[in-house]
Amino acid sequence: MIHELLYREASWENFGIFLALATMFLLVILGFVTYAILAERKVMGFMQLRHGPSHVGGKWGLLQTVADVLKLLLKEDIIPAKADRPLFILAPIIAFAPAFMVMATIPLTDQLQFADIGIGLLYYIAVSGITTVGVVTAGWASNNKYALLGGMRAAAQMISYEIPLVMSVVGIILLTGSLNLNDIVAAQESFWFILLQPVAFGVFIIASIAELNRTPFDLPEAESELVAGFHTEYSGFRWAFFMLAEYVYLFAMSSLTTVLFLGGWLSPFAFLDFVPGAIWFALKFSLVVYLLIWIRATFPRIRADQLMEFGWKVLLPIALANIFLTALIKELIELF
């Protein structure tokens, strides 16, 4: 249905259908965010030999995150007297909106995608970078030294890790000859790219954690150093926007990892093709989310100087070497 709608002529009917579908998709993502936070807290509790949420919503704490969200929505909205009011109000929206926009081009199955564009991968990378503008704006507009330091760290971190992130997927682009995410999935019918590009996968995962500002790369927040970093002065629903942005990006980055390296909705073996693609995508996606939670629960936060050195002196050279080797091997295979 969606595939047919994408190629129809523009009309108000199409606009209404896509608006309704986008609203439903937003609700699905918000539902994921609600229970991803719960899952993260339960998994981290298990790894740290404690229970995690276990009161609100029964033994498993199923309504704990819902209660937390309601608490945030009912809190007083405070804007500091010396803050730049228009920018302070706008910053959470700038941070959250791109997180939802990037989901438009990610194919969840061969039939479920909102926009099939030829440069889907480039679109994701370009739009996701806008969120950092919101973070820097929040730090500047708060008129708070800790918030400004957090915003500046976010900008430096984005520049340092966006480059290795992009370089890590160049090998995949060389192998497929396309920036279209559907073409990238189709090229993995024989072998998933995690097998052909294991180095790229490692660089991509590490750089994506840094892009998500998650432990061990959560320097823009760093509560032990900067109180709460760029959102020190935020409370209530405006603070909730920043939290939503982080977890929607967790959804988006896990989906992108599944598409680029794990074959998207394709089954691992031909005899399992009878299983619906949506189930395979959900299983692979859940595995990536678990990996990111596991890393957060395992590693301590690194220092700011170590963060910058690791990005420029380790990840970037490895990503460049991977591009060179991929191009060399591809050329040799074509020659012989």
C-alpha positions in Angstrom: 0.0 0.0 0.0 2.7 2.5 1.1 4.9 1.5 -1.9 1.9 2.4 -4.3 1.2 5.7 -2.5 4.9 6.8 -2.9 4.5 6.7 -6.7 1.0 8.3 -7.0 0.5 11.9 -8.1 0.4 14.4 -5.3 -3.1 15.0 -3.9 -4.8 16.1 -0.7 -6.0 12.5 -0.3 -2.4 11.3 -0.3 -1.4 14.0 2.1 -4.1 13.0 4.5 -3.2 9.3 4.3 0.5 10.0 4.9 -0.3 12.4 7.8 -2.4 9.6 9.4 0.3 7.0 8.8 3.0 9.4 10.1 0.9 10.0 13.3 0.5 6.3 13.8 4.3 5.8 13.3 5.0 8.5 15.8 2.8 6.8 18.3 4.6 3.5 17.6 8.0 5.2 18.1 6.8 6.8 21.4 5.6 3.4 22.5 9.0 2.0 21.8 10.7 4.9 23.7 8.5 4.2 26.7 9.4 0.6 26.9 13.0 0.9 25.6 13.7 3.0 28.7 12.0 0.3 30.9 14.0 -2.5 29.1 17.2 -0.6 29.5 16.6 -0.1 33.2 15.7 -3.8 33.7 18.6 -5.1 31.7 21.1 -2.8 33.5 19.5 -3.9 36.8 20.0 -7.5 35.8 23.7 -6.9 34.9 24.3 -5.0 38.1 22.6 -7.7 40.3 19.5 -5.6 41.3 15.8 -5.7 40.4 15.3 -2.4 38.4 11.7 -1.0 38.3 9.5 -3.4 40.1 6.6 -1.5 41.8 4.6 0.7 39.4 2.6 -1.6 37.1 3.2 -4.9 38.9 6.2 -7.1 39.4 7.9 -6.1 36.2 7.3 -2.3 36.6 5.5 -2.1 33.3 4.0 1.3 34.0 7.1 2.9 35.6 8.1 4.8 32.5 4.5 5.9 31.9 4.5 7.3 35.5 7.8 9.1 34.8 6.5 10.6 31.6 3.3 11.8 33.4 5.4 13.3 36.1 7.5 15.2 33.6 4.4 16.5 31.8 2.9 17.8 35.0 6.0 19.5 36.3 6.3 23.3 36.3 7.9 24.7 33.1 10.7 27.0 34.3 12.6 29.4 32.1 15.6 31.2 33.7 15.2 35.0 33.9 18.5 35.6 32.1 18.0 32.9 29.4 17.5 33.8 25.7 13.8 33.0 25.8 13.0 32.3 22.1 16.0 30.1 21.6 15.5 28.3 24.9 12.0 27.4 23.8 13.0 26.4 20.3 16.1 24.3 21.2 14.2 21.1 22.3 12.1 21.1 19.1 15.3 21.5 17.0 16.8 18.6 18.9 13.7 16.3 18.6 12.3 16.9 15.1 15.3 15.5 13.1 15.2 12.3 15.2 11.7 11.6 13.8 12.5 12.9 10.3 15.3 10.4 9.7 12.9 7.5 10.2 11.1 8.4 7.0 13.8 6.8 4.7 14.6 3.7 6.7 12.9 0.6 5.2 11.5 -1.6 8.0 10.4 -4.2 5.4 10.2 -4.3 1.6 6.7 -2.9 1.8 7.0 -0.6 4.9 8.8 2.6 4.1 7.7 6.2 4.0 10.1 7.6 1.5 12.2 5.6 -1.0 14.8 8.1 -2.1 18.0 7.4 -4.0 20.2 9.0 -1.4 18.5 7.6 1.7 21.8 7.0 3.6 23.1 10.5 2.8 19.7 12.0 4.0 20.0 10.2 7.3 23.5 11.4 7.9 22.7 15.0 6.9 19.4 15.4 8.9 20.7 13.6 12.0 23.4 16.3 12.3 20.8 19.0 12.9 20.1 17.7 16.4 23.5 18.9 17.5 22.4 22.4 16.5 19.5 22.1 19.0 21.9 20.9 21.7 24.3 23.7 21.2 21.4 26.2 21.0 20.1 24.8 24.4 23.5 25.3 26.0 23.9 28.9 24.6 20.3 30.0 25.4 20.4 28.7 29.0 22.9 31.4 30.0 24.6 28.9 32.2 28.3 28.0 32.1 27.7 24.2 32.7 25.1 24.2 29.9 27.3 26.0 27.5 30.2 23.7 28.2 27.9 20.7 27.5 26.8 22.3 24.2 30.4 22.9 23.1 31.3 19.4 24.0 28.4 18.1 21.9 29.5 20.1 18.9 33.1 18.9 19.2 32.0 15.3 19.7 29.7 15.4 16.7 32.5 16.7 14.4 35.0 14.2 15.7 32.7 11.1 15.3 30.5 12.0 12.4 33.5 11.7 10.1 34.5 8.1 11.1 30.7 7.2 11.0 30.5 8.3 7.4 33.8 6.8 6.4 32.8 3.4 7.9 29.8 3.1 5.5 31.9 4.1 2.4 33.0 0.5 2.1 29.4 -0.6 1.9 28.7 2.1 -0.8 31.7 0.7 -2.8 30.3 -2.8 -2.6 26.7 -1.9 -3.6 27.3 1.2 -5.8 24.3 2.9 -4.2 23.1 5.2 -1.4 19.6 3.8 -1.6 18.9 1.7 1.6 16.7 -0.7 -0.3 19.5 -1.5 -2.7 21.9 -2.0 0.2 19.5 -4.6 1.8 19.1 -6.3 -1.6 22.9 -6.6 -2.0 23.0 -8.7 1.2 21.0 -11.6 -0.1 24.1 -13.8 -0.2 26.2 -12.4 2.6 25.4 -9.8 5.3 27.8 -6.9 5.3 28.7 -7.6 8.9 30.7 -10.6 7.4 32.2 -8.7 4.5 32.8 -5.4 6.5 33.5 -6.4 10.2 35.9 -3.6 10.7 33.4 -1.1 9.3 30.7 -2.5 11.7 33.0 -2.0 14.7 33.8 1.6 13.7 30.1 2.3 12.9 28.9 1.0 16.3 31.5 2.9 18.3 30.9 6.1 16.3 27.1 5.7 16.6 27.3 5.5 20.4 29.2 8.7 20.4 26.6 10.3 18.1 23.9 9.2 20.5 25.8 10.8 23.4 25.5 7.5 25.4 27.9 6.0 27.9 30.9 5.8 27.6 30.7 8.9 25.3 28.1 10.9 27.3 30.5 13.9 27.8 27.9 16.6 26.8 25.9 15.6 30.0 28.6 14.3 32.3 26.7 14.8 35.6 29.8 14.3 37.6 31.4 17.3 35.9 28.7 19.5 34.4 25.6 19.0 36.7 23.5 17.9 33.7 25.3 19.4 30.8 23.4 21.2 28.0 20.0 20.6 29.6 20.9 21.7 33.2 18.3 24.5 33.1 15.5 22.5 31.5 12.7 20.8 33.4 9.3 19.3 32.7 8.1 18.6 29.2 11.0 20.5 27.6 13.5 18.2 29.3 11.4 15.3 28.1 11.9 16.4 24.5 15.7 15.9 24.9 15.2 12.5 26.5 12.8 11.5 23.7 15.3 12.6 21.1 18.0 10.4 22.6 15.7 7.3 22.6 14.2 8.0 19.2 17.7 8.1 17.8 18.4 4.8 19.6 15.5 3.4 17.5 16.7 5.1 14.3 20.4 4.1 14.7 19.5 0.5 15.6 17.3 0.3 12.5 20.0 1.8 10.3 22.6 -0.7 11.7 20.1 -3.5 10.9 19.7 -2.3 7.4 23.4 -1.6 6.6 25.0 -4.7 8.3 22.5 -7.3 9.2 20.5 -7.7 6.0 17.5 -5.7 7.1 14.4 -7.9 6.8 16.2 -10.8 4.9 16.3 -14.2 6.6 19.8 -15.6 7.5 19.1 -18.9 5.6 17.0 -19.6 2.5 15.0 -22.4 4.3 13.7 -19.7 6.8 12.2 -17.5 4.1 8.7 -18.4 5.2 9.2 -16.3 8.3 7.8 -12.7 7.7 10.5 -10.1 7.0 9.1 -7.9 9.8 9.9 -10.5 12.4 13.5 -10.9 11.2 13.9 -7.1 11.2 12.4 -6.9 14.8 14.8 -9.7 16.0 17.9 -8.1 14.5 16.8 -4.7 15.7 16.3 -6.0 19.3 19.8 -7.5 19.2 21.4 -4.2 18.3 19.4 -2.4 21.0 20.5 -5.0 23.5 24.1 -4.5 22.4 23.9 -0.8 22.9 22.4 -1.2 26.4 25.1 -3.8 27.3 27.8 -1.4 26.3 26.2 1.3 28.5 26.1 -1.0 31.5 29.7 -2.2 31.0 32.0 0.7 30.2 32.8 3.8 32.4 32.7 7.3 31.0 36.0 8.3 29.4 37.7 11.7 29.7 37.1 14.5 27.2 40.7 14.4 25.9 40.5 10.6 25.5 37.2 11.0 23.6 38.8 13.4 21.1 42.0 11.4 20.7 40.1 8.1 20.1 38.0 9.7 17.4 40.8 11.3 15.4 43.8 9.0 16.1 42.1 5.6 16.2 38.7 5.4 14.5 39.4 7.7 11.6 42.7 6.0 10.4 41.0 2.5 10.8 37.9 3.7 8.8 40.2 5.1 6.0 42.3 1.9 5.9 39.0 -0.1 5.6 38.0 2.0 2.6 41.4 1.5 0.9 41.4 -2.3 1.5 37.8 -2.6 0.3 38.5 -0.7 -2.9 41.7 -2.8 -3.4 40.1 -6.2 -2.9 37.1 -5.2 -5.1 39.5 -4.1 -7.9 41.5 -7.3 -7.6 38.4 -9.5 -7.7 37.2 -7.7 -10.9 40.6 -8.1 -12.5 40.8 -11.9 -11.8 
